[in-house]
Each structure stands twice: as structure tokens, then as C-alpha cells.
Amino acid sequence: MGVGISRHRLTGAVAAAGGMGTLAAQGLGGTSTLASRTARERDDPHGVDVLRTEVRAARDLAGDRGLVAVNVMVAITHYGDLVRSAVEGGAQAIVSGAGLPLDLPGLVGDADVALVPIVSSPRALFLICRHWQHFHGGRLPDAVVVEGPLAGGHLGFKREEIDAPESRLEALLPRVVEEARRWGDFPVIAAGGIWDHGDARRMLDLGAGAVQLGTRFVVTEECDADPYYKSLYLGLREQDITLVRTPVGLWARVVRTPLIERFERGEYPGFKCHYQCLATCVAHQVRYCIADHLLDAARGDPEGFFFVGANGHRCREILPVAELMRRLASGPG
Ligand SMILES: Cc1cc2nc3c(=O)[nH]c(=O)nc-3n(C[C@H](O)[C@H](O)[C@H](O)COP(=O)(O)O)c2cc1C
């Protein structure tokens, strides 16, 4: 979870508890004000070097348990550099979405690292597998994440698809499982709105090999977000969670803060692009800088941009990662 929500502490804790912890590569270099940048941030504004260090720190925390993965969004300008840096740091998997990761196998070469695309349709998986087979020596994904419309952050759906019955994870998952079976025997990881052991069990019964959760891991002791981020989650009501269109060109699920309310009224602050962090972002056409607002949120500024899943209003307590993992694997709650 980016920006700065899932760094080495959360990633390492999830891996140490036997899961696959995922460290977000985006935005590790930044701070939202040019004036407060340190020399390190000026030298490495996209966090390529920081990422290497973060992955090593997560691997140290994990020991020989679980897996340390790195998420790199395809839409990020320094995508290739970040993927290579993650591999150098010892990432055991690269998880990649927000676009089709068509070039990913070429970027990792012969490195011993699992490749895990994120999709929101069987069609996207088909396109990735076909491209990789043709252009990357028959390589196939080692697993695929299928993310439904209840997820937090950016969604791979058009606005009208988000509430459509056929987009529901329960409807989407079997179709993606069927597409995966056509190509090989790699597991499908279900994500988006999974809350407890019962939800996870249902996904496994529908053919998933594993589940991925985001929102519940924000309210863990080890989550790298500022304490304000976690306390904001604990007070959420259903009506505090909404959708916005972002400069990535996708819809995203966020907390409705005063900043988002101003966006809803069409009031946007002026801004200057410091990063060109998104390959697709045309700074003078978009109306706000998503990187700045995500960095603000990670630092605990109430004016930030807080991603959250549709079940965010159910967060009521902060748990240690090991306890959350234990409950998800076996128990109630
Ligand atoms: C705070 C937050 C940040 C996220 N950041 C990213 C990200 O940087 N890249 C990504 O692929 N998914 C991101 N996601 C999506 C999660 O990885 C996950 O798939 C999704 O939230 C699962 O749904 P859930 O939150 O209902 O468990 C984010 C989600 C949250 C809540």
C-alpha cells in the first residue's frame, strides 16, 4: 500500500507471520514541499535507492519466513528502475498493476523472482499471458491478483462498472480462475473487500489460491502509516468513504476528507509538478497532484488523500499483524 503505508515494517511483519508482505515502491523518495527536501531526497527523488534499502530491511525482519514482495505501478515514470532496484534488494515477488505489466519479464531477466500481475478482468490476464508467451520466451505469471471493485485505492473499473453485479469479486474470480487454467497452473489471489476468515474461505471455495487484504492491515501496530492515518480509519462511517477520479486516469476509493469535499465542489488548489511521477500525467491538465496529497496523508496531515477499501468503516481496533493473520487463517473476527 502506497504511498508510504506499507514500507519495511508492515511488509516484514506480514512475511514473518507466514504471509506475503507487499512493500509499495511508489513515492518512497518524496516529501511534498521542495523546501523541506533533504539532500538524499534531492539525489533520489523517485526513491530508487530507498527502495533497495527498504526491501533489505523487510527481508531482515522476515528472516526465513513468508515472502517479501514489492508492488510497482506500471503507470509510474521510473517503473523499470524501481523493478530492478526491488530485485537488487532481494524482493521475492514483483506485484504490478495500474496498467498491464507487459514488459515486466524483460526487466527482471533471469532473476529468481516471482512475477504477479494485478488484473480486474479475465481479458487483462489473457492479454498479459499472450504477450509474455510471444515476447518473453513463454514466461507465464507465477500468480495473479484479481482485484474487485470494493478494494481501496485505484480501481481497474469504469465508473459504471464499479457497482455492476458482474464486477463483484464473487462473479469475477471464477472467470479469472478459468482464464488462468487455460494458460497454466498458477494461483489466483482474490482481493477487494475481504474482511474475515469467512470471506477468505468463500474465495478459496470459488477457486482462489490465496487472498490479499489491504484496509485491515492499515490498522495494525506495524503499519508504517502515521498514527493519524490509523485513528482516521477507526472513526470512519460508511458515508465517509467515496470515489474520486485521479490523475492516474482511474477511479480510486478514498476517505471523504475536507480536501475531497472541495474537489467534489470543483474547487482545486493550484500546484506545481515536482516529480513527473506518473508517465501518463500531464501536469497542466490534471487539477491536483496526487503524489503531494498521498505524501501528506502518510505524514498524518488531515488535508491528505487517504485510500481506503469499501469496508473501511468496519475498522474498530488496532491489532498486531500476527494476531490479525491468526484470525484470518483460523478464527472469528
Ligand atoms: C491505503 C491503501 C493503499 C493502497 N495502495 C496501493 C498501491 O500502491 N498499489 C496497489 O496495487 N494497490 C494498492 N492498494 C490496494 C490494495 O493493495 C488491496 O488490493 C486492496 O486494498 C484490497 O482490498 P481491501 O482494502 O478491501 O482489503 C491500496 C489500498 C489501500 C487501502
The ligand as an ORCA input file, in Angstrom:
! r2SCAN-3c Opt
* xyz 0 1
  C      -4.181      2.704      1.886
  C      -4.153      1.829      0.663
  C      -3.145      1.986     -0.264
  C      -3.076      1.173     -1.406
  N      -2.050      1.347     -2.287
  C      -1.921      0.501     -3.334
  C      -0.802      0.614     -4.204
  O       0.075      1.480     -4.040
  N      -0.717     -0.257     -5.236
  C      -1.660     -1.250     -5.447
  O      -1.519     -2.023     -6.400
  N      -2.729     -1.365     -4.635
  C      -2.868     -0.540     -3.588
  N      -3.944     -0.670     -2.734
  C      -4.889     -1.794     -2.926
  C      -4.504     -2.976     -2.015
  O      -3.258     -3.475     -2.421
  C      -5.504     -4.132     -1.987
  O      -5.519     -4.881     -3.169
  C      -6.911     -3.714     -1.709
  O      -6.971     -2.653     -0.812
  C      -7.688     -4.909     -1.176
  O      -8.954     -4.529     -0.724
  P      -9.269     -4.255      0.844
  O      -8.638     -2.968      1.158
  O     -10.758     -4.241      0.886
  O      -8.672     -5.396      1.637
  C      -4.057      0.157     -1.612
  C      -5.080      0.012     -0.661
  C      -5.133      0.820      0.453
  C      -6.255      0.622      1.446
*
